[in-house]
């Protein structure tokens, strides 16, 4: 499936996100998806947290993955 569609479907649940918000999310996702896998692994999430100026310790990354990993893929 097209990566854009993967973002649009779940985002429809959140009326506060405009199409331009989703476009920004997708652009940032693509920038940090270094291996082009259309998923974010722990290393890529750590890079995002660092970019955001947040703690990116391994426990924090594991906790975030656990919180949002709806399909159990890690």
GUTORKE-875494 format. One line per 2 residues: number of its first residue (from 1); their letters; for each residue z, x, y of C-alpha. Coordinates in nm, 3 decimals. Each point is the difference from the previous one (the first is absolute). Layout:
BEGIN
NUM) a) Z:X:Y ~ ...;
REM end
This chain:
BEGIN
1) xx) 0.000:0.000:0.000 ~ -0.052:0.098:0.357;
3) xx) 0.311:0.160:0.148 ~ -0.027:-0.223:0.307;
5) xx) 0.036:-0.306:-0.223 ~ 0.310:0.149:-0.162;
7) xx) 0.157:0.008:0.346 ~ -0.127:-0.336:0.123;
9) xx) 0.128:-0.214:-0.285 ~ 0.368:0.103:0.017;
11) xx) -0.007:0.012:0.382 ~ -0.099:-0.366:0.014;
13) xx) 0.361:-0.078:-0.094 ~ 0.113:0.145:0.333;
15) xx) -0.129:-0.198:0.296 ~ 0.131:0.264:0.241;
17) xx) -0.268:0.248:-0.115 ~ -0.330:-0.037:0.180;
19) xx) -0.329:0.123:-0.143 ~ 0.018:0.296:0.238;
21) xx) 0.353:0.081:-0.130 ~ -0.135:-0.002:-0.352;
23) xx) -0.291:0.225:0.106 ~ 0.254:0.251:0.134;
25) xx) 0.204:-0.018:-0.322 ~ -0.314:0.062:-0.203;
27) xx) -0.107:0.296:0.216 ~ 0.342:0.161:-0.032;
29) xx) 0.006:-0.068:-0.374 ~ -0.339:0.168:-0.041;
31) xx) 0.114:0.297:0.208 ~ 0.303:0.060:-0.221;
33) xx) -0.168:-0.079:-0.334 ~ -0.092:0.366:-0.036;
35) xx) -0.140:-0.024:-0.352 ~ -0.202:-0.317:0.069;
37) xx) 0.171:-0.185:-0.284 ~ 0.059:-0.314:0.210;
39) xx) 0.369:0.036:-0.081 ~ 0.275:0.202:0.164;
41) xx) 0.198:0.235:-0.220 ~ 0.343:0.139:0.085;
43) xx) -0.146:0.303:0.176 ~ -0.226:-0.215:0.219;
45) xx) 0.288:-0.235:0.083 ~ 0.210:0.301:0.091;
47) xx) -0.276:0.109:0.242 ~ -0.003:-0.346:0.159;
49) xx) 0.378:0.000:0.046 ~ -0.017:0.343:0.159;
51) xx) -0.282:-0.120:0.232 ~ 0.218:-0.295:0.100;
53) xx) 0.293:0.234:0.070 ~ 0.207:-0.150:-0.281;
55) xx) 0.200:0.160:-0.276 ~ -0.225:0.088:-0.288;
57) xx) 0.247:0.129:-0.254 ~ -0.092:-0.061:-0.365;
59) xx) 0.260:-0.274:-0.048 ~ -0.129:-0.189:0.306;
61) xx) -0.357:0.024:-0.130 ~ 0.103:-0.122:-0.348;
63) xx) 0.193:-0.290:0.157 ~ -0.302:-0.102:0.209;
65) xx) -0.232:0.017:-0.298 ~ 0.238:-0.212:-0.205;
67) xx) 0.027:-0.253:0.281 ~ -0.374:-0.056:0.048;
69) xx) -0.150:0.082:-0.341 ~ -0.085:-0.355:-0.105;
71) xx) -0.213:0.099:-0.300 ~ 0.233:0.269:-0.137;
73) xx) -0.263:0.274:0.026 ~ 0.227:0.240:0.188;
REM end
